[in-house]
């Protein structure tokens, strides 16, 4: 992955000027490109997006703004989205109206789009990935590039999204998408940095070209293991950080302190160490952990993502089921915790941040007399195991 992106400053100025002038639909395409970081927008052909959730919809709108012919392909779980699109109502998750150039098609109409799509984005949960890919593979173009926005591991096989795709699609170009990418900000055209990971150099460049815009910097890397492991595990760490933040609702007294910022930062740091260990065990690179796929995505997920919010709800006293209902969409960290611990066991690793989340998911933290248990959970994650603070790492 390139260490710098010289195209960011002119692109930011372009975005700011466009926003002030209100000329989103009239601004010319920008022919910027830097080595490793792509700032080129061109004709990327026909784009299909599998999955009409928040991320899939955001990618569809982003593709249209970049000049592609884009179709949003709803799965069996997206019937409410299709219904709202047909009635001209806002998207159920994003609460924003659909872009007028984005078509939202049910599964029975995929065949109208997929055979001609040169790039297929896949934005479904890890649990539904194999089924959706199997359904799409029968009608997809043989030379299409598949770009996976799915994050997490298969529960039964512990396969990553790209491994699942390889087993279903065969020898076709597959790219894994990573980086801090809140769906609402992509939809709004906010400045964003993304990472395209693939062993296939041309495939990751094609994916980068399709995603690049004057406000979106896209880096490329061959470190698929690092990108996918970091992208999945960051959801687990975000839950752990959220737990620490949620504890402040129950354990702080008086007006001097209203949030456990120190605790949250300590858990964040422990989670980064755990992420590095797991990534290296899977054959990934430390540089990927420190970049967009790791630290970048973890930061935004803790601050604004579903997994961080889920952890805060859990720490403040909500049940697991109640917290999930409150969020109203998939919380990837819940499903990713057990696979992360299984992978760690294979490599003889200890991941305290994941163990804490597993305990919080399994034990009842809703009672009135759980303060000591919650404090023990915090000490477990920051100390790296025993529940007793230590000076490990400072010697």
Order of alpha helices (4+ residues) and beta strands (2+ residues): alpha-beta-beta-alpha-beta-alpha-beta-beta-alpha-beta-alpha-beta-alpha-beta-alpha-beta-alpha-alpha-alpha-alpha-alpha-alpha-alpha-alpha-alpha
